[in-house]
Amino acid sequence: MSAANRWKIAAALLSFCCLVLVYRVFDQGITRTYLDASQETSIRHIKLLTGLVGHEWLGLPEEQVMSRLKAYVASQPPDSIVLKREPETNAIYFEGIRFEFHDGKLARVM
């Protein structure tokens, strides 16, 4: 094999590698754009649902809120939802959503 043929093969391989890298960069950019848009939509929906629950349940007694949340957790597969009560902070945590109580009544959902 002559030196010219080796250079042609090396140039072809390098060109192919560059094309693959360029494709990969564009693909990652598009993927990131869709991921960001999906994340923004999810955050907006969570805020909307949190506001809706807070508006509908505002002022309910802590026992009633806890019983509603427990009923929902019971309808889901076992150990798929985290529900815990923290008496020292007067709050119930439901999968990252915090239900705050003042004087035994629901005051805020965050």
Residue pairs with C-beta under 8 A, 6 or more apart in sequence:
46 97
50 97
50 109
50 110
51 109
53 109
54 106
54 108
54 109
57 65
57 68
57 106
57 109
58 106
58 107
59 105
59 106
60 105
60 106
61 104
61 105
61 106
62 92
62 101
62 104
62 105
62 106
65 92
65 99
65 101
65 106
66 85
66 92
69 83
69 92
69 94
69 99
70 83
72 81
73 81
73 83
81 94
81 95
82 93
82 94
82 95
83 92
83 93
83 94
83 95
84 92
84 93
85 91
85 92
85 93
86 92
86 93
89 100
90 100
90 101
90 102
91 98
91 99
91 100
91 101
92 98
92 99
92 101
93 99
97 109
97 110
98 109
98 110
99 106
99 108
99 109
100 106
100 107
100 108
100 109
100 110
101 107
